[in-house]
Amino acid sequence: MRGIFTFRSGILILLLGVITYLYGLDSRFAPKNGDEYPYMHIVRMTADAGAWLPLQSDMDGIKNTKPPLVFWEGIASTGWGSDWTLLALRWPSVLYTGLTALFLFLVVARFSGKKQTGLLAALVWLSFFATYRYGRPFLTDPPEVFWLSLPFFALLYWGRAAFESKLLFPLIAGACFGMALLAKSFAYIVPATFALGLLYWRWREWSIPQVLLRDLYKVILIGVLALGIFGLWFLLDPFPEAVWKEFVLGENAGKFEARSTNYLLDLVRGGDSIWMLVITTLANAGLFIFVLISALVQCWRERRFISLEEVLLLLLVAAFFIVFSLPSQRSGRYLLPVMPALAALIALYWDRLPLWGFRIALVLQLILLSALTWVGGNLQLSNFLGQPGIWDYSFWHWGLMGTSITLVLLGLLNSARCKTLALTGCFLCYCALTSSLAPLEGALGRYSQSTIQGVAGQDVWVPCDFRAKDEEYRLLLPGAKLHGYSAKEADQISLLSNAYPLVAVQSAIGVEPVLCEACKIVGKRMEMRARHSDAQIRAMLMGQIGEHLFVNEYLISTPATMVLPLVDKDACR
């Protein structure tokens, strides 16, 4: 019985967790998914149109890519685009994540009888890297996880009252699932109702006649109500045929097509196999992946003595895993709604878990923190920008790095504090990652105010390496009319200068761009390089980090002329 988790430790880690999720919330470099910029584009275009529906987009095939709830939230949080910042777009996601953690705490505290265990479950879930990565940016995952989790939380919290409810709980569950479908996809009604059916079946002591007689109508009612709420999209959208074609057929039905050879072979081998789904689901735990594995092993060893609530949690996980192993496109991201259940299992077995999983987590944290410290020290001391003091960290950054490494080492050396410090270390690593890129979030990585004002209302061409990348530049050059060209051409300054009248080009650190006589630099900033060659990676490992990790970006005014609109497709679309 080592590593007892105290309530006082939980409160301190909770404060650290709140700071972690709010720190750098408006950062362009926050861990996220590439969907964020296309979603931002849809919000901006729909807000500009002045109507909630239909959803608007300049991107081919990406207009009705997701149901409208998350876009409506973006429109509301930004005041119809008047407050166009990452902070305004992202705070609802953090609110959803915080509410999910709060209800997870209440539920586990209720059925375990210990507030410490409930708080621990919430903290473990927040410490998962997938929660941090998908639970903060402007994505569909935070509302999806929240609304899907609520009915299962209710069953675990109220127990008999919820299971025996003939109408009230089914109506509430149907409404919650409907909101989840309106945020993500109607396809989630399949694992959600399947999981409910399994939970009802276990509640009836595995009696099929009993569950068919007493609970089948509830599951059907919940499913019909949820799909009815989702169907409001078709009812309210003036172009329901476009929704059917783009979302139902394109976004969902297409996920059952064979990815490489054929469906059965893809199921057992390759990057979309069922084994990869197992790995990516476990990997959602991030640095706590081996802690999760040890919890599942411990659960198997104690399978004859597990409680009803533990069985219900495992059935929830199994239902989602079974359903999402059926599409040919398999991803651990689809299993995000069951990560709170897995976090609850870790919390329930916390005192009985072996230390090896936590020690591996601490070793991984030490490696990450050491790498960030080495890279940060190299950047601050190497003078790669030609003059000292440009890439400069504050005293607080080095205090954070030193404190984090000290606590992780203490966790490795002190068995009694190993588990608590491993949990703490997850949040410290996320703070260290954000702090390490802080210089690039300041003046070094942004255009000056005079540059922004000078190009306001003008057509500017920017490099794009994925769809809607120009939405990032709208944060850097608000008010400019942005167009995209292929990012592969960003260093071909002569070619770009002859093609575009006002263009952002990129040049290696320490290499001044060669410009035409009539060309003029109107702005400059530094950006992180998107892709690196093998030679550049080897050079960075040898200590030449800044020269190859970053590039200088210049905003250049040229004598070139161009007639708009262009015939060729915008590279950002």
N, C-alpha and C positions, 0 to 999 in steps of 0.2 A: 504494500500500500504506500508507494512513494509518489511524491508530486501532488499532494492534496491541493486542490484549487480553492483559494480563499475568496470571499466576497470582496475584500479590500483590494486584492490583486485584480479582480475582475473590473472594479470601478476604474482603477488606474489605466488598465489596458483599454477600457471603453473610451476614456478621454483621449488616449493616443489614437484609437481607431477613428473617432470623430475628426480629429485633426488631420489624419491621413486622408480621409475621403474628401475633406474640404480643401486641403493644401494642393495648389496647382490645378484646381478644378477647371480653370479657364486656359490651361496650357494646351498649345497645339501639339505637344509631344506626349501628352498623357496616353498611357496604354489604351488602345481602343480597337475597333474594327473598321475596315475600310468603308463600311456602309454609312458611316456617319456623314460624310460629305454629300453623297447622293440624297440622303434624307434631308439635309440642310437645304439642298437645292430645291427639293419639292416643297418644303415649307416656304421658302422665299418666293418661289414662283406663284404658289397658291395664295399667299398673303398679298402679293402684288395684284393678283386678279380680283381681290376683294370679296371672295366668296369661299365658303367652307368646302364646297364641292362644285365641280369635279376637281380632283387633284391635278396640279399643273406641273409640267416638266418639259425641258428642251431635249432630254435624253431619249434616244430611241429605245423603246421597250422597257423603260424604267419610269413609269408614271404611276400606275396602280400596282407597284411592286409589293406594297404592304397595305393593310387596312388603314383607314384614316385617323384612328384615335391618336396615335403618336404624333402625327402631323398637326392635328388640331391642338394638341398640347403645346407643340412648338410655336404655333401661331399665337396662342394665348400667352405663353410665357415671354415671348418677345414683343408683345403688344402690336401684332400684325406687322412684325419686321422692323418696328421703330427702334427697338433695343437689340440690335443685331450683334450679339456677343456669344461666345461659347458658354460663358457663365449663365446667361439668360436661357440658353437652350438646354443646359445640362442640369440645372438645379432640380427640375422635376424628377429626373432619373435618380438623383441622390436621395430625394424624398421617398420615392418608391422603395429604394434599397433600405433606407432607414426604417420604414414602416414594416417591411418584411422581417427585418432583424428584431424589431420590437415584438411583433406577434409571435415569432419563433421563441423568443425569451418567455413570453407569457404562457405559451402552450407547454414547453418542456418543463418550466417551473411548476406548472399545474400538475401534470401527470407524474413527474418524478418526485414532487414534494420538496424540492430544494431550489431556492432561487439561484444559488451558485451554479447549479447544473443548467438552468435556463439561460443565465447570462453567458455561461461558457459556450452553449450551443450557438447563440447569436454571434459571439466573438469569433468562434471557429469558422462560421459561415462567412463572416466579413473578411477573415484572413485568407480565404481561398483566392488565388490569383484570378480565377474566372469571375468571381464576384466583383473584384476590384476593376478588372478590365472591361467587363460588360455592364457593371452596375453604376457607372459614373457618366460615360459619354451619352450623346443623344442617339440612343438606339431603342429598339423595340423590346429588348430583353427585360429591363427593370419592371415595366408594367405587366408584361407577360408572367414573370415569376411571381409577382405580388398577387395578381388576380387568380392565377391557377392555384396558388398555395392556400388562399383563404378558406375554401371549403374543407380541405384536408386538415388545416389547423383547427377549424371548428369541430370536426369529428373527434380529434384528439383532445380538445379542450373540454367539450361538453359530454363526450362519451355517449352514454345511453340516451340522453335527451336529444342529441342530434341524430343518432342512428334510428331511434324510434319515431322521430318526427315524421308525420304523414304529409305535411304540406309546407310548413314554414322553412325548414332546412332545404328541401328541394328547390323552393323558389329562390332562396338566397344563393344557393350553390349555382343554380342556372344563371342568375344575374351576374355572379362573379365570373363564371366561365365565359359568358357572353362578352364581358368586358375584355377578357383575355383574348378571345377570338378576334375582337374588333381591334386589338392592339397588334396581333401577330399573324394568326392564320386560323381558318375554320378547321384545319387538319388537327389542331390540338384537342378537339372534342373527342377524338378517338382514344388517345391515351388517358385523357381525363376521366371519361366515363368508364373505360376499361378498369382503371385503378379504383374508381368508386365501386364498381361491381365486385372486384376482388375484396375490397374492405367490407362491403355488406356481406359477402359470402363468409368471410372469417367471423364476422359478428354473429352470424347464424350458425356457428359451430360447423362450418363446411357443409351445411345442409342445402342441397340444390333446390328441393321442393320449397323449403322455407323462404329462400331468397327470391325464388321466382314468384311466390305467392305474395310476399310482403314487401319486397323492395324493387322488383323489376320495374314497376310503374314509376317509381321515383327516379330511377336512372333515365328512363325514357323521357319523363317530364323535364328533367334537368337538361338533357341533350337537346330536346325540341326548343326549350326556352332559350338556351345559349345560341343555337343556330338562328333562332328568330331575331335575337339582338344583332347577331352578325349580319343577318339579311337586311337590316336597316340600311346598310351601305348600298345595296342594290336598289332599295326603295327611294332613297334620297338622292342618289347620284343620277344626274340627267343622262348619263351614257352607260347604263348597266351592261350593255353588250361589250364595251371595252373592258370593264371590270372582269367579266367572265373570260374573255380571251386572254388578257394579260396576267391576271392573278390566278384564277382557278386553273386554267389550262396551262399557262406558261410557267407560273411560279410554283405550282403544287403538283399537278399531274406529271410534269416533266421529271420530277424527282424519282419516278419509278422506272425510267428508261435505263437500259444497261449503260454503264459508264465506260467500259472498255471492250470486253469480250461478250459475255452474256450475263444475265442476272445471277444465276447460280454460282458461276465462277467468281464473280465480283463479291458474292456473299462471303466466300471463304478465303479470298486472297486479294492482295492489292491494297491501295490506300483507302478504299472505301469498304473494306471487309468488316465483318462483325468483330474481329479481333482488334482492329483499329478503333472501333467504336468503344470497346472496353478500355483500351489504353487512353483514348482522348477523354473519356468520362472520368477516369481516375486522375488524369492530368489537370482537370478542372480545379483540383485541390491545390495545384501549384506546389509550393515548398512543403506542403503537408501531405503530399501524395503517399508517402510511405506510412504516415500516421493513419491515413484512411485505410490503406491496405491492412495494417495491423488491427484496426478496429473491425474490419470485415472478417479477418481471421479469428479474432477473439469472439465475435458473434457466432461464427460457425462452431467453435469449440463449446460454447455455452448454449447451443441451439435447443437443448432439452429444457432449459430453464428460463428462456427469454420471456419477457412480459408481453401482454397483448399489444401495448403501444409499439414495442419494437417490431412485432410481426407486422403491424399496420404500416410502419415506416418502410420495412423491407418490401412489402407488397406494392407500395407506391413506386419505389425504385424499379422493381421488376416489371411493373406494367409499362412504364415509360420506356424502359430498355427494350422490351419485347416489341413494342409498336414501332419504335424508331430504328429497329434493326431491319424492318421490312423495306423502306425506301432504298433505292440503289445509292442515293447520296446519304452517307452516314457521317454524322458529326457529333462530337461530344457537346457542342453548343446546344443541340436540341435537348440535352439532358439537364440543362441548367435549372429547370423547375424542381428537380429532385435533389439538388445539392443541399438545400436546407435540411432535408431528411437525413442525408449522410452526415451532415454536421451534427445533427442531434444524436446520431448513433455514436459519434466520436465522444461527445460530451457525456453520454450515459456510461460509456466504458472507460472514461478518462482515467480514473484511479487504478484500473486493472490493466491498462495498456502497457506493454513493455517499453523500455526506454529507447530501443534501437531506432524506432521510427522517428522519434523526436531528435535523436542525435544526428541522424541523417539530415533532417531539416535544418539543424543548426550548422552542420558542415556546409550545406548548400548556401545558407545565408552568409556564412563566413567567406565562402568563395566569391559570392556576388558583391559583398561589401568591400572585400579586398580589391577586387577588380575595379570597382567604382572609385575607390581611394587612389589606386595606381593611375587610372586614367585621368582623374581630376587633378592629381598632383602633377602629372606630366603636362597637362594642358596649361596649368597655372605657371609652371616653372620653365617650360620649353621655349617660350618667347617665339612661338610659331607664327604670330601675327606681325612680327617685325619690331614691335615695341612692347616693353613690359607693362603689366598692369591692365591690359585690355580684357583678357580672360581672367577674371578675378573672383574668387569665392569669398563670401563673408565669413566672419568668425563663427557664426552660427552653423554654417555648413560643416566646417571641420569639427566643431563640437559635436554635431549630430553623428558624423562618421566615427569619431573616436568613441563616443558613448555607445553607439550601436555595436561596434566590434568588441568592446569591453564586455557588454552584456552577453553577447553571443559566446564569447570565450568562457565567461562565468557559467553559462548554461552547460557547456561541454564538460566543465570541470566539477560542477556541483550537481550531483544526482537529484537532490531534493528540489532544486529550482529548475531542473532541466526542462520540464514540460511547460511551465509558465513562461520561461524565457524564450522557448522555441516559438510560442504563440506571440509573444511580444516582438520577437525578431522579424516576423512576417510583416508587421506594420512598419517597423523601422526600415526594412529594405525598400518598401514602397516609397516612404518619405525620402530615403537616400537617393533613389532613382530620380525622383522629381527634382530634388535639390541639385543633383549633378548637372542638370540641363538648365538651371536657373539663369546663367549668364546669357544664354541664347534667347531667353524669354524677354530680356531687357532691350536696351537700345542697340546692342550688338546684332540682334536678329530681327530688327524692325527698321522700316524706313522712317526717316525724320518727318516731323509734322509739316515742315515746309515742302518736302517732296510729295506728301499726301495731298496737300492743298494744291500743289502745282499741277498734278495730273487728274484732279477731280473733274469728272465729266468728259475726260478724254478716253479714246480707245487705246488699250494697253494689251500687248500680247505677252502671255506668261507660259512657262513650261508645264506640261501636264503628263504625268506618268500613270494616272488612273482617272476614271470618270469623276467629274465634278471637283477635280482638284482646284479649280478656280474659286471654289467657295472658301478655301483657305486663304487665297490671295484677297478675297473680299474683306477678310479680317485685317490684312496688312495694308491694303490700298482701298479703304472705304470711299465710295463715291466714283471710282473709276469704272469705265466700261470694259470689262475683261473678256479676252478671247484666248483660246489655247492653241499651242503648237506642241509637237512631240518633244518630250523631255530629252530624248536621245540627241536632239539637235541643240541643246542648251549651250554647249561650249563652241558651237560653230558661229562665232561672232560675226565674221565677214558675211556669211550667208544670211544671217538674221538681220543684219544692218541693211542689207540691200532689199529685204522683203517687207519689213514692218517699220512704220514711222515711229512707234514708241514701244520698245520691247525690253523684257527682262532677260538678260543673258547671264551665264555663269562661267567663272574662271577659277582655276585652281588657286589655293592659298599661296601667296607670294608671287603670283604671275599676273602682271598688269595686262588688261585687255588692250589689244591693238585696234584702234578705232580709225574710221575714215576722218578726213579733215573737217567735214561738216557735222560729224557726230558729236554728241555732248552727253556726258554722264550727269543725270539729274537726280540720282539716288543710289545708295549702296547699303547692303546689309549682308549678313553671313547666314548661310543655311547648311543644314546637315545633308551630306551627300546620300542619295537614295540607294545607289548600287556601287559595289566595290569589286575591282578585279582581284585575282589571286595575288598579283604582285603588290597591290595596295594593302591587302590584308597582311601579307608578310611584313611589309614595311611598318604597319601599325603595331604588330607584335614585337617588332624590334625597337619600338619607342617613338616612331615618327607618327604620332596619332593625329595631332591637329591638322597637319598638312594634307592628310588623306581622308580624315573623317568629315571635314567641312569643305565648302566652297564659298567663294565670294559671289554675290549676285549684284549685278549692276543694272540699273534702269537707264536705258540709253534712248536719247532722242536722235533720230536719223532723218536724212532728207528724202527717204523713200515715201512713196505715195501709194495708197490702196483704196480701191472702191469697195464700199460695203453695201449690202451684205455679201459675204464670200460664198463662192459656189461650193468649195470643198468643205467637208465636215469639220467642225471644231474638234480639236484633239481632246478637249475636256468632255466631249459628249459621246 
